[in-house]
Amino acid sequence: AILAQARSSPQPSSTCPRPAPAMKLPVILILLVNLAERFCFYTINGTQLFYMQHKLDYSAQSAQSIILVLQSACYLSCLPGGVLGDKVGKYRTILFFAIAYFAGCLAVTLSTDPSVKSAPLFLIGSFAGLAIGSGGIKPNVPNFGADQIDKEEERSAFFSYFYWAINIGSAVALGFMSTLANSPTTFGIGEDWGYFVAYAIASAAMGVAAILFVSGTRAYKGKHATGKSSVMRPIMRSVVVSAKSSGRGKFALLGWVMMVPFFVLSFVQAFMTGTAGIYVGIISCSCGVVMILSLTVAHVDNSWLHLPQDLVGEAGMSEDDVQMTFQGIPMMLLANAIFNFAYSMMLGPFLVQSCQMDLNIGSVSLGGAVFNLGDCLAIIICIPIFEKFIFPGIKKCLGYEATNTQKLMAGYFFAALAMATATLFEVVRRTRDIRTPDGYMSPHDFKESTASWSCIGAGGKCTVDGGTLMGLCKVGKDTFCSPCARSQEYTVAGEKISYGIYESDMSALLMFIPFAFIGIGEILVNPTTYYYAYTVTPAKTRSVVQAINMIFQGALPPAMVSVFVTVLNKSASPNNLNNGHLEYFYYISMLVIALFAPIFFWAASTANIRMPEGEGDGDGDLRSSMVLAKVPSAVLLEGEHRNDVDGSVSLTDFGGR
């Protein structure tokens, strides 16, 4: 159920949707619901970081830390959303969470009304509405859509169209709506009303999505279908009971238990400042490291797991099923932690870096979120290149297909390349001239300036949480501050004045490059984790394992990055990046790749994997394209690949035997 959900940036889609018979009304409605929901999500979520800095007076560090744990909340809520979908039915679950989602969007929109401007309402709407609502919907909408289709080939076409709907909705949101929110005057909208108008449009789209979904009620198939008995009880009991007599079991129990303090403390520290926040962040980080290492050591060999006799047969589970449920955990956990730590840079550091570069193209000032299109476009453009040229070329030269391990190594390389590129851009940016009301000035001259617009003569007005600002935003009729960086507004003699951050003379368009490198890495890495979760997991527990996989992929890495944002504090992420070293985040990301990649390869080569009965393809090869578009979700969800392979194999052999 979790496979088809969209990430904070669009998932890979097929290069061209397969020709399909005329789709029935329920399927069309669900595709439109998905498009509208993604448009709504990325319009709001893609600009919240900037709103918090620009309008709610959050420091760059605090805003990043909160937005990162908000991303974690979106993915953590997928697990209860998936469980409820199986328990009470997908239709009821989608409807309930859509209402919560819409209510959250309205709350966020209301909070951005200039006459309201409420930070508590903004955060409540974001966490209780947007995060929980999207998490409840995402695991259920794609499968509910597939339930409306009887023929296998039509199902494959549906998932192709489903991912295109994601791309269309997110592209419009990131490409147009983010600029509307950040630079409303470009579109003839009042300077204070950009976010309100953008979020109102997004909320209306979510309302339309809910109405469209309800309008198809009579035509839907299986709207009252509910799941059978849950597999969660036998799985959890097996770990707890087996841990009493096994050393590995104790490590496993420790690792799963550590997830609770890790996520709880990561959320708590995001809202803390000062030394206390740093200490909580360090404890949270320690819990995360213990969790990762404990689960890796415990689950490379699952022979210690035993199913209690009183649970044998419950939900159709056997002891072999329990053991095979956990065998892909180390690879999923490590692969996601390594790559998606770098991916999470797109949610915070990449964005604040973009906002202190030159965002202007002619008379238009871009929104910082628009650069997420680099990730999306790289996926769309590079999928056919990899599938039609690079992978066949490797097979022709080497005589065998690229293995999963090789693809992961390439994905890690592109992640490291993105970090290195972003580091280079940031180091160079700090040396470039700064655009001021008196023209371009060198960083040295800027620090010495005592001009009337400078913060040097502004008293305490420029001293705000997160570090000193740079100068007046508006001088005469011209605006000089970045539209998405930290600013502070005051009312003096009945007139509003703002101090903020000036842009460096370096085009922000360059940031499309590291975003694009991350997109290429996604093609190679993320679908591999789906493959592990599907291929080496018994059919009856795949939904649970995919939910865990999505937590490892979308919740754990941003929570960990949020911790580092707090711990590094103003040294890496001050309001004025010229006074800090944003590249520290990128160094840490490269260090994570260097330290944990060898652990991943050790786990992949050490683990003895038993293939679930009846999995694989007909000739015994365990192959799967690591491009999600090449193996559509219909294949992954419905299990088109079958064979009679059994026994132990090394995961490093997958895809290249």
N, C-alpha and C positions, 0 to 999 in steps of 0.2 A: 504493500500500500504506500510505502514511503518513497518508492523509486521515482514516481512521477512528479514529485513536488519540485517547485522551482527554487533555486538558490537566490542570495542577495543580488546576484547577477544571473542572467539567463543561462539555463542549461543548454548543452549542445543540442541542436536539432538536426534533422536530416537535411541534406543539401537541397532536396526537392521533394515535397510531399508526394507520396505514391498516388497514382491515379486510383480513385475509389469510386464505387457506385454512388449514386445520389444518396446523400446522408439524410437520415430521418430527422424529424424535428427535435426529438430529445437530444440527439448528438449535437446538432447545430446550436441548440440552446446552451449546452454544457461548454462548448468551445467558446461561445460568446461570454459566458460567465467567467471562464478562465482568463480570457483576454481583459475583461473589465477589471477583474480582481487584481491581476498583475499590474495593470495601469495604475490602479489606486495605490497598491502597495509601494511601487517604486517612486511614484510622485511624492508620497509622504516620507517614506523611509529614506529615500535618496537625498532628501534635503534637510532632514531633521538636525543633522550635525551643524549645518550652517545657521539654521534658525536659532538654535540654542546659543551659539556664539554671538550672532548678530543682533538678536532681539531679546533673549532672556538673560544676557550678561553672564553666561557660563564661560569659564576659561577654556582655552583650546584643549588642555589636558582633561578637565572634567567632562566636557562635551564628548570627546573621543571615548573616554572610558565608559560613559553611560550608553552611548550608541552601540558600542561593541557588546555589552551585556544584553542590550535589547535584541541584538541579532541572535545571541545565545538563547534568549527567551523564546524567540520565534521557532527555533528548532527543538528546544526542550518540550514545547507544547505539542509537537508532532506525535510524541509517544502517547499521551492521553487521548489525543485526537484519533489516532489509529486504533487504540483499544476500544474507545467508545464506538467507532465506526463498525468494528466487528461485533460489539455487544448489543447495541441498540439499532444498528442499521446505518448505512452510509447516508441515506436521504435525510433522516432525522438529525444526524450529526452535522451534516453540511448546513442544514437550515438553522439549527441552533447557533452554530459558530458564525454563520453569516450575519445573523442579527447582532451578535456580540461585536463582530468586526465592524459593522455599520455604525453601531453606537459609539465604538471607540473612535472611528473616523470623525464622527460629528463632534465628539468631545475635543479631539485634537484641533479640528477646524475652529470651533468656538474659542479655544484658548489662544488662537492667533489673531482674533479680532483685536485691533489696536486699542479698543476701549476696554478690553478684558485682559489680554496678555497675562495669562495665568500659568506659571510653571507647574504647579501641582496638577492642574487639569490636563495640561499637556502630557505629563508623565503618566498619569492614570490612564488616559485614553490610549497612550502608546503601549503600555505594558498589559493592561487589563483588556484592551480592545484589539489593537492592531496585532500584538504578538500572539495572544491566545487565539484570536479569531483566525489569523492566517495559518497558525499551526494546526488548528482543528480542521481547516478546510483542505489544506494541501495534501494530506495523506489520502483523502477520500474522493475528491473530485475526479482525478484521472481514472481511478478504478470504477467509479460509478458510471462514468462515460463509457468505459469499455464494456460494462455490464449490459449496456443498451444494444450491443452489437453481437450478432450470432456467429458470423463467419470470421475465421481466423485472419484471413488476408485483409478484411475490412478493419479488423482491430488494429493491425499493424499500421494501416493508413491513418486511423484515428489518432494514434500516438504521434505520428509525424505532424499532423495538423495541430495537435495539442501543443507541441513544442514551438511550432511557428506562432501560435497564439501568444505564447509566453514572450517570444522575441518581439512581436509587434507591440504588445502592450508595454513592455519594459522599454523598448527603443523610443517610443513616443514620450513616455514619462521622463526618461533620462535625457533625451535629446531636446525636448521642447519645454515640458512642464518645469523642469529644474531651472531653466533660464527664466521662465515666467516668474517663478517664486523669488529668485535672487535679483533679477533685474526687471522689475515690473514696468518701469518708466519706458523701457524699450517698446512696450506694447500699449502705451497710453494709459497705464494703470498707476494709481497713486503709489508713491514710494513705500508707504507703510502697509499697503494692502496686497502685496504680491503673494505672500504665503497664504493669506486667508483665501484669496481667489483660487490659487492652485489647489489648496486642500479642499475647498468647497467643490471644485470640479471633480476631484478624486473621490470625495464622499458621494457625490451624485452618481459617479460610475459604479461605486460599490452598491448603492441603492438600486441602480438599474440591474446589476448582477443578481441581487437577491430577488427582484421582481421577475426577471427572466427565468431564474431557477424555479420559482414557485409556479410560474405560468405553465410549465411542462409537467406538473404533478400527475395529471391523469394519464399522460402518455408514457411515463417512466416505467421501466421494468424493474422488478425487485426492490421497489421502494420500501417495502416492509420486511425485507430479508434481514435476518440477524445471524450472527456467527454462532458456532457451536461452542462447546466448553473451551475455556481459555487454557493455553499451554503455559501461561505464566507461573501458575502454582507448582506444577511438577519441575519446571526449570529452576525456580528459586529454591524450592525445598531441597533439590539435589545438591546445589552448591552448599547450602547451610549444613546439611547432614553430612556430606562427604568431607567437609572441612574439619570435622572433629577428629578424623583419623588420618589426615593427609597433610604433609607440609605444603605441597603445592596448593592444596585446598585452602589452607590458611592464608596463603598469599592472595589467592583469588578472592576470598571473602574480604580481606583487607582492601584490595583494589576496588571492588564494587562499593564497599562502604565509604571509601575515600571520595567517591563521586559526590556525595552529599555535602560534606564540608567544603570541598573545592568550589562547587557551584554557588553554594550559599554565601561563602566568604567573598567570592569574586563579585557577586552582586552587591554585597555590603560595601566593599572597598570602593566600588565605582562611585558611590555617593558620599565618600569621605574625603577629607582634605588633610594636608599636613602629615605629621609624623605618624599619627594613629592609622591613617589610611595606608601608609607605606608598610607598617608592621602587619596589618591585616592582609595586605597584598602579598607579602613575603610568605606568610603562613598558608595562604591560598595556593600560591605557586608550589610550595613544598608538598601540599596535599595532591596537587595535580601530577607532579613528578612521581611521587610514591604510587599513585593510582596507575600511571602508564607502565612503570617498571614492574609492579606487582602483577598486573593483568597479563603482561607479556610473558613473564616467567611462568605463571600459573598455567596458561592456556596453550603453550606450545606442545604440551602433552596433556591430554585430557583423560587418560586411563584411570585417574583417581576418582572421576565422577561416577557416582552410583545413584540409581533411581530407587528411592524407598519402595518397599514391596507394596505398601498400601496405595501407591500412586501408579503402579504399573498398569498401563492401559488407559489411564485418564487422558482424555483428549487424544487418544491413539498413540500416546508416547511410550517409547521403549528406552532402555538404558543406552543403546546405540544412538538413538535420536538425541538424547541429552548430550552425549559426548560430542557428536558431530555438530550440534548447535553452537558450541563454543570454539570449534577448531579454527575458525577464520578470524576470531577476535584479535589476536596479536597483529596480524597483517593489516586489518582494517584500522585498528587504533593507531598504529605507527605511521602508516601511509598517510592517513588523514592529518595526524598531528604535524608531520613534517611539512607537507605541501600547504595545507590550509592555514598554518601559522603565517606563511608568506601571503597567502590569498587574503587574509584578514587585514593586510596593510591597505587594501583597497577601501576598507570601511572607515579608516581613520587617517593614518599618516599620509597616504597618497593624496587624500582630499585636502588636508590642511596645507600640504606642500603646493598643490595646484593653486590654492587660493592666495598665495603670496607671490605668484608669478603673473605675468601679463595675460589677463583674461579677455582682452579686447580684440575683436575682429571688426575693424571699421568702427561703426557707431554702436555695435552690439557688444555687450559685456556678457560673457558666457557664465553659466552656473557651474560651480565646481563639480557637480555630479555628472555633468555631460561626459566626462572622461571615462566613466564606466562603459561607455559605448566601445571603447578600445578593446575591452575584454570580450564584449558580445560580438563585435565584428570580426575579431580574430578567430573566434570559434566558428562562425558561419563561413568565413573565407578559407580557413585552414583545414577544416574537415575534409572537403573534397581533395585538397592537395595531398594530405596525408594518405587518404584512402586510395586515390587513383595513381599517385606517383611515388611518394616516399616509401610506404609500406611494401608495395609491389617491387620497388627498386631494391629494397633491402633483401627481399626474398630472392630476387634474381641474382644478386651479388653473392649472398651468403649461402643460398641453397635452402634456407628455412625462413619461416616467418619470424618477425621480431617477437621476442618473448615478453611476457608481462614485466619481468624484472628490467629488461632493457628499456621498455617504455616508461617505467617508473623512474629509472635513472635519467632519461631524457627529460621527463617532467620536472624532476628536481633541478636539473640543469637550467631549465627555462625559469623556474622560480628564483634560483640564485642569480640568473642574468637580470631578471626584473629588479631584484634588490640592488645589484651592482649599478644598474642604469639609474635607478632612483637616487642612489648615493651620489653618483657623479653629478647628476642634475642639481642636487641640493647643495653640494659643495661649491659648484660653479655659481649657482644662484646667489649665494651669500656674498660673492665678490662683485656682482653686477650692480650697476647704478640703480638708484631708487627713484621712482616717479613721484615728484612732489609738486606742490603749487608753484614753486619757483623753477620748475623744470627738473631734468634728471641730475641727481647728485650722487657722488660716490659714497659708499658706506661710511668712509672716514669723515668726509665733509658733512654728511647728514648728522653724525653724532655731535659735531661741533656747531651746528646751526642754531642760531637763536632767533630765527624768523618768527613772526607773529603767529604763524600757523603751527609752529613746532610745539611738541609737548613739553619742551624744556621750560617754557614760560607759562605753562598752563596750570601750575600748582599741582594740587592733588587730583585733578580731573582725569589725568592719564594713568594714575596709579590704581590698577584694578587687579582683581584676582587673576593670577596667571602671568603677571608681569606687565611692565609699562607699555602703553600704546605709543604710536608714532606721531600723530598730529591730527589737525582738523580734517574732517572728511569733505566738507563743502566750503569752498572759497569762491565767493561770487556765485555764478551759476554753474560752475564746474564741480564735479565730484571726483575725488582722488582716492578714496579708500577702496579696498577690495570689498566687493558686495557679499562675500561669504566668509570673511575672517572676523575676528573678535572686534567689537566696537562698543562704545558706551555713549548713551544719549543723555543730554542734560537740557533743562529748560532755563534759559537766562533772559530776564526781562520779557517774558512771554514768548520768546523765540527758541525753537529747538535747535541745539547744536550737537554735533557728534564728533567724537574722536575715535580713530581706528587705525588700521594697518595699511600701509602703502605697498603697492606692488613693485616687484623688481623687474628690471628691463630684460626679461627672458620669457619667451613665449610659453604659455601653459600648454600649448598644443603638443609640446614635447612629451607631456605626461601620458599621451596616448601610447607611447612606446612601452613603458613598464606595465601598463594595464594590458596591452596586447600580449606581452610575454607571459603574463599570468594566464591569459585566455588559452594560449597554446599549451601551457602546462596542464590546464584543466582537461584538455582533450586527451592527454596521455595518462593522467593520474586518477582523477575522480571516478571515471567509469570502471577502473580497475577494482576499486573498493566495492562497487556494486557487484562486480563479477565474483569477488570472493564471497560476498554476502549471499549471493544466489547459488553459485555452482557447488560450493562445499557445504551447503546447509540443507537439511531435510526440508521437504516441501511444507510440512506442517508448521515449521517454526520460522519460515522465511520472513514473514511480516514482522515478527518480533526482532529478528536479527537486522533487517533493513532499518527498523526504527533505531536500534542501537547504533548502526552504521551512520545514520543521519545525525545522531547526537555527537558522535565522534567527528563528523565532518563539519557540521554547521554550528554546534554549540560549544564544544570544547576549545577549539583554536581561538575564536574571538574572545572568549572568557579569559584565556591565558594572555592574549595580547592586551586586554583591558588591564590586567594585573600589572603588566610591564609599563603601561602608560602611567599608572599611578605610582609605581615604584620609582621610575626614572624622573617623574614629575617635571619641573620646569627645565631641568638640564637638557631634556630631549624635546619637549613640546611646550615651550612658552608661547604666549600670545604672539609675540614678534619672533619669528623663527630665526632672525638674524642674531638673536641673543642666545641661541641654543644649538643643539646638535641633533636634528631630527634623524640623521643617518644612523644614530645608535640603534633605532628599531630595526633597521635593515641589517646592521651587523649582527644583531641577536638572531634575526631570521636565518641568516647564512650560517650562524653557529649551530642553530637547531638542525639544519640540514646536514651539516658536517658531523654532528654528534649522533643523531638518531638514525641516519640512513644506514650506517653499518649495523646498528641493532636490528633494523628492519630486515636487512639481508640475512643476518644470522637467524632471526626467527623464521623467515621464509624457507631457509635451507634446512633448519633443524626440525621444524614441525612435520610430523607424520600425518598425512591427510588421508582419511578414508572417504571415498566418494559415496554420497548417498545412492541407494539402489536406483538404477535406471537413469542416471545423469550422464551428460556428455553427448557426443555425436555418434554417428553410426559406426565409424571405423576405429574408435578407441582413442582418437586424438582429443585432447582437452583444449580446444581452441575457442577464443572469443575475441572479437575486435574490441580494442579498448576505446573505440569511439562509440559513444552512446547512440549516435545516429546510425551506425552500421549495424548495431544490435539493438533494434528498437525495443521500447519498453514492452511491447506485446510479446516479444521473444522472451524477455526476462521474466515477465509476470506470468505468462501462460506456459512457459517451459517447452519451447519448440525443439530444443537440443536434447536428444536422448541417446543413450547407449547402454551397454551392459557392463561398463567398466566398474571394477571394484578393486579394493586393495589400497595400498599406500602409495602415494606419489609425492614428490617434492613440488611445492608451489613455484619454485624457480623454473620448473619445466612447463608450466602452463603457457600455451600459446606457441610453443616452438619445438615440440618433439618431432 
